[in-house]
Amino acid sequence: MRFLLLGADGQLGYELHRALAPLGPVVPATISAKLPDGTACARSDFTRPDDLTELCRAAAPDWIVNAAAYTVVDRAEEEATLARTINADAVATLAAAARRAGAGVLHYSTDYVFPGRSPRPWREDDPPAPINAYGATKLEGERALAAAGCKHLVLRTAWVYGARGHNFLLTMLKLARVRDRLTVVDDQHGTPTPSRLLAGISAIALARLGKAESSDSQALLGTYHATALGDTTWCGFAREIVRRAHHAGLIERAPDVQAIASADFPTPAKRPAYSVLDCSRLMARFGLALPDWRDGLQQVVSELVENRRA
């Protein structure tokens, strides 16, 4: 298989580049036309969706893997048009190009397509009802992809973090090095998901689709939820980050992590109070055993330790 990887310089894109390489050639693309190490690559500017058509034609992929997105949740409330251009219009363009070329699209969506009140983890067939602009534009992207008629795989995920990029874990470590006390919201529930885990899930799914017979492959397409297992709050996540990082020597001391309510930390965008995703469909159809979120966190902490030693 041949892949066009969009957003190859992001925290997920970096991991996807590594995970997809054993499956076939990967054509990486970024808005700067450079990879994180400075290597030149193709340019993909999602603010200019029409330019993506030529990129897809030139790359001639079997699968377009879209790890690019507008993800600044609070700013999306003021920049809804820009968020929609990147998260929906560009996805529609990619889907149309993929349909013409007979290629597939692997696209990533979010737990924020759901309203955030549920007595159980959200399933793929639960009605979406986003409560912020970011979630709304990501849902528009999902629907544009489905309407285009190309073969596609959508992985909804949540609370993605890793050893690189900009994410909650790295922010907590930075603050933990300079503060004696951290205050973190404790009434929003979700599942922290390492970017490396999500990339591995993606590679396994694509490999399975590549080996499946046509009829079996068609049955595997569609929308899935893909996170680690279990759930916690942002405060619970922060406490575990601090505890494990201190034990691993990444921070000299463990600051106190104090729980607060979302009302005490107002943000421009509303967040779902409960956005835990049910991943049983993904595990059953692709034969996956997903780790608990704490195990995923330990792997990322261990990676950070190894990076420091290198």
C-alpha positions as CSV (number, residue, x, y, z in Angstrom):
1,M,0.0,0.0,0.0
2,R,1.0,3.6,-0.6
3,F,0.0,6.4,1.8
4,L,-0.4,10.1,1.6
5,L,0.1,11.3,5.2
6,L,-1.3,14.8,5.9
7,G,-0.3,16.6,9.0
8,A,2.9,14.6,9.3
9,D,4.5,17.1,11.6
10,G,1.9,16.9,14.4
11,Q,2.1,14.6,17.4
12,L,-0.1,12.0,15.8
13,G,1.4,12.6,12.3
14,Y,4.9,11.9,13.7
15,E,3.8,8.5,15.2
16,L,1.8,7.6,12.0
17,H,4.9,8.2,9.9
18,R,6.7,5.5,11.9
19,A,3.7,3.1,12.2
20,L,2.8,3.2,8.5
21,A,6.3,2.8,7.1
22,P,6.4,-1.0,7.4
23,L,3.2,-1.3,5.3
24,G,4.4,0.6,2.3
25,P,5.7,3.9,1.0
26,V,4.6,7.0,2.9
27,V,4.4,10.4,1.2
28,P,4.3,12.9,4.1
29,A,2.9,16.4,3.8
30,T,2.8,19.4,6.1
31,I,1.8,23.1,5.8
32,S,5.4,24.1,6.0
33,A,6.6,21.5,3.5
34,K,9.1,20.3,6.2
35,L,9.1,17.5,8.7
36,P,10.1,18.1,12.3
37,D,13.7,17.2,11.6
38,G,13.9,19.8,8.8
39,T,13.6,17.3,5.9
40,A,11.6,18.7,2.9
41,C,8.3,17.1,2.1
42,A,5.1,17.8,0.2
43,R,3.1,20.9,1.1
44,S,-0.5,20.6,2.3
45,D,-2.3,23.8,3.2
46,F,-5.8,23.0,4.6
47,T,-6.8,26.7,4.4
48,R,-6.6,26.2,0.6
49,P,-8.7,23.0,0.1
50,D,-8.6,23.2,-3.7
51,D,-4.8,22.8,-3.6
52,L,-5.2,19.4,-2.0
53,T,-6.7,17.9,-5.1
54,E,-3.5,18.2,-7.0
55,L,-1.5,16.9,-4.1
56,C,-3.7,13.8,-4.0
57,R,-3.4,13.3,-7.7
58,A,0.4,13.6,-7.6
59,A,0.9,11.3,-4.6
60,A,-1.3,8.6,-6.1
61,P,-2.0,6.9,-2.8
62,D,-4.0,3.8,-1.9
63,W,-4.9,5.6,1.3
64,I,-5.0,9.2,2.4
65,V,-4.3,9.4,6.1
66,N,-5.5,12.7,7.4
67,A,-3.9,13.7,10.7
68,A,-4.3,17.4,10.0
69,A,-7.0,19.4,11.8
70,Y,-7.9,22.6,13.5
71,T,-7.8,21.6,17.2
72,V,-7.6,24.8,19.2
73,V,-11.0,24.3,20.9
74,D,-11.4,27.7,22.6
75,R,-10.2,29.7,19.6
76,A,-12.6,27.9,17.3
77,E,-15.4,29.8,19.0
78,E,-14.1,32.9,17.4
79,E,-12.6,31.3,14.3
80,A,-15.5,29.0,13.4
81,T,-15.1,29.8,9.7
82,L,-11.4,28.9,9.6
83,A,-12.1,25.7,11.7
84,R,-14.8,24.7,9.3
85,T,-12.5,25.3,6.3
86,I,-9.9,22.9,7.8
87,N,-12.1,20.4,9.5
88,A,-14.9,20.1,7.0
89,D,-14.3,21.8,3.6
90,A,-10.8,20.4,3.2
91,V,-12.1,16.9,4.2
92,A,-14.8,17.1,1.5
93,T,-12.1,18.0,-1.0
94,L,-10.0,15.1,0.1
95,A,-12.9,12.7,-0.1
96,A,-13.8,13.8,-3.6
97,A,-10.2,13.4,-4.8
98,A,-10.1,9.9,-3.1
99,R,-13.3,8.8,-4.9
100,R,-12.0,9.8,-8.3
101,A,-8.7,8.0,-7.6
102,G,-10.2,4.9,-6.1
103,A,-8.3,5.6,-2.8
104,G,-9.5,5.3,0.7
105,V,-9.4,8.0,3.5
106,L,-8.5,7.4,7.1
107,H,-9.8,10.4,9.1
108,Y,-9.7,11.3,12.8
109,S,-12.6,12.7,14.7
110,T,-13.3,13.5,18.3
111,D,-15.3,12.7,21.4
112,Y,-16.5,16.3,21.2
113,V,-19.1,15.4,18.6
114,F,-21.2,14.2,21.6
115,P,-23.0,16.5,24.0
116,G,-21.4,15.1,27.2
117,R,-24.3,13.6,29.2
118,S,-24.6,9.8,29.1
119,P,-25.2,7.0,31.6
120,R,-22.6,4.9,29.7
121,P,-19.7,5.2,27.2
122,W,-20.8,6.6,23.9
123,R,-21.3,4.2,21.0
124,E,-20.8,4.9,17.3
125,D,-24.5,4.9,16.6
126,D,-25.4,7.3,19.4
127,P,-26.8,10.6,18.1
128,P,-24.1,13.3,18.0
129,A,-24.9,16.8,19.3
130,P,-21.7,18.9,19.7
131,I,-21.8,21.7,22.2
132,N,-18.9,23.7,20.8
133,A,-17.7,25.0,17.4
134,Y,-14.8,22.6,17.3
135,G,-17.0,19.5,17.8
136,A,-19.5,20.9,15.2
137,T,-16.9,21.3,12.5
138,K,-15.4,17.9,13.2
139,L,-18.9,16.4,12.8
140,E,-19.3,18.3,9.5
141,G,-16.1,16.7,8.4
142,E,-17.4,13.2,9.2
143,R,-20.6,13.8,7.3
144,A,-18.8,15.3,4.3
145,L,-16.6,12.2,4.1
146,A,-19.6,9.9,4.3
147,A,-21.5,11.9,1.7
148,A,-18.6,11.7,-0.8
149,G,-19.0,8.0,-1.4
150,C,-15.3,7.1,-1.1
151,K,-14.2,4.2,1.0
152,H,-13.3,5.6,4.4
153,L,-12.4,4.8,8.0
154,V,-13.2,7.3,10.7
155,L,-11.5,6.9,14.1
156,R,-13.1,9.0,16.8
157,T,-10.6,9.5,19.7
158,A,-10.2,11.6,22.8
159,W,-7.6,13.4,25.0
160,V,-4.7,12.6,22.7
161,Y,-1.2,13.3,24.1
162,G,2.3,12.1,23.6
163,A,6.0,12.7,24.1
164,R,6.0,15.4,21.4
165,G,4.0,18.4,20.3
166,H,1.7,20.4,22.5
167,N,-0.6,18.5,24.8
168,F,-1.9,18.2,28.4
169,L,0.9,15.9,29.6
170,L,3.7,18.1,28.5
171,T,1.9,21.2,29.9
172,M,1.5,19.6,33.3
173,L,5.2,18.6,33.4
174,K,6.2,22.2,32.5
175,L,4.0,23.6,35.2
176,A,5.0,21.0,37.8
177,R,8.6,22.1,37.5
178,V,7.8,25.6,38.6
179,R,4.7,25.5,40.8
180,D,4.0,24.0,44.2
181,R,0.3,23.6,43.4
182,L,-1.7,22.8,40.3
183,T,-5.5,23.4,40.0
184,V,-7.2,21.1,37.4
185,V,-10.9,20.5,36.6
186,D,-12.3,17.3,38.1
187,D,-15.8,17.1,36.6
188,Q,-15.0,16.3,32.9
189,H,-14.6,12.6,32.3
190,G,-12.7,11.0,29.4
191,T,-9.9,8.7,28.4
192,P,-6.3,9.8,27.9
193,T,-5.0,8.3,24.7
194,P,-1.4,8.2,23.6
195,S,-0.7,9.3,20.1
196,R,1.6,6.2,19.6
197,L,-1.3,3.9,20.5
198,L,-3.7,5.7,18.1
199,A,-1.1,5.4,15.3
200,G,-0.6,1.7,16.1
201,I,-4.4,1.1,15.9
202,S,-4.5,2.9,12.6
203,A,-1.7,0.8,11.1
204,I,-3.3,-2.5,12.3
205,A,-6.7,-1.4,10.8
206,L,-5.1,-0.4,7.5
207,A,-3.1,-3.6,7.3
208,R,-6.2,-5.7,8.0
209,L,-8.1,-3.8,5.3
210,G,-5.3,-4.4,2.8
211,K,-5.3,-8.1,3.4
212,A,-9.1,-8.6,3.5
213,E,-11.1,-9.7,0.5
214,S,-13.2,-7.1,-1.2
215,S,-16.5,-8.0,0.6
216,D,-14.8,-8.4,4.0
217,S,-12.9,-5.1,3.5
218,Q,-16.2,-3.3,2.8
219,A,-17.7,-4.6,6.0
220,L,-14.8,-3.2,8.0
221,L,-15.1,0.4,6.7
222,G,-17.0,3.0,8.6
223,T,-16.8,4.8,12.0
224,Y,-15.1,3.5,15.1
225,H,-14.2,4.7,18.5
226,A,-10.5,4.4,19.3
227,T,-9.1,5.3,22.7
228,A,-7.3,3.6,25.5
229,L,-9.6,1.8,28.0
230,G,-11.0,3.1,31.3
231,D,-11.7,6.7,32.2
232,T,-10.6,9.5,34.5
233,T,-11.0,13.3,34.9
234,W,-8.4,15.9,33.9
235,C,-7.5,16.2,37.5
236,G,-7.1,12.4,37.9
237,F,-5.0,12.4,34.8
238,A,-2.8,15.3,36.1
239,R,-2.3,13.5,39.5
240,E,-1.2,10.4,37.7
241,I,1.2,12.3,35.5
242,V,2.8,14.0,38.4
243,R,3.1,10.8,40.4
244,R,4.7,8.8,37.6
245,A,6.9,11.6,36.4
246,H,8.2,12.2,39.9
247,H,8.9,8.5,40.3
248,A,10.7,8.4,37.0
249,G,12.8,11.4,37.8
250,L,11.3,13.7,35.2
251,I,10.4,16.3,37.9
252,E,12.3,17.0,41.1
253,R,9.2,17.2,43.3
254,A,5.5,16.4,43.0
255,P,3.3,19.5,43.4
256,D,-0.1,19.2,45.0
257,V,-2.9,18.8,42.4
258,Q,-6.1,20.4,43.6
259,A,-9.5,19.5,42.1
260,I,-11.7,22.4,40.9
261,A,-15.0,22.5,39.1
262,S,-15.3,23.6,35.4
263,A,-17.3,26.6,36.7
264,D,-14.2,27.7,38.5
265,F,-12.2,27.6,35.3
266,P,-14.4,29.2,32.6
267,T,-13.4,28.8,29.0
268,P,-14.8,30.2,25.8
269,A,-15.9,26.8,24.6
270,K,-18.1,24.4,26.6
271,R,-16.6,21.0,27.2
272,P,-18.6,17.7,27.5
273,A,-18.9,16.6,31.1
274,Y,-18.7,12.9,30.0
275,S,-17.1,11.9,26.7
276,V,-15.9,8.3,27.4
277,L,-16.0,6.3,24.2
278,D,-17.1,2.7,23.9
279,C,-14.4,0.9,21.8
280,S,-15.9,-2.6,21.8
281,R,-16.8,-2.5,18.0
282,L,-13.2,-1.6,17.1
283,M,-11.8,-4.4,19.3
284,A,-14.2,-7.0,18.0
285,R,-13.9,-6.3,14.3
286,F,-10.1,-5.8,14.2
287,G,-9.2,-8.3,16.9
288,L,-7.5,-5.6,19.1
289,A,-6.8,-5.7,22.8
290,L,-6.5,-2.1,24.0
291,P,-4.5,-1.1,27.1
292,D,-5.8,0.8,30.2
293,W,-5.1,4.5,30.0
294,R,-2.7,4.2,33.0
295,D,-0.6,1.7,31.1
296,G,-0.5,4.0,28.1
297,L,0.7,6.8,30.4
298,Q,3.5,4.7,31.7
299,Q,4.7,4.0,28.2
300,V,4.8,7.7,27.4
301,V,6.6,8.5,30.6
302,S,9.2,5.8,29.9
303,E,9.6,7.3,26.4
304,L,10.3,10.7,27.9
305,V,12.9,9.2,30.2
306,E,14.6,7.5,27.2
307,N,14.5,10.7,25.2
308,R,16.2,12.5,28.0
309,R,19.0,9.9,28.1
310,A,19.6,10.0,24.4
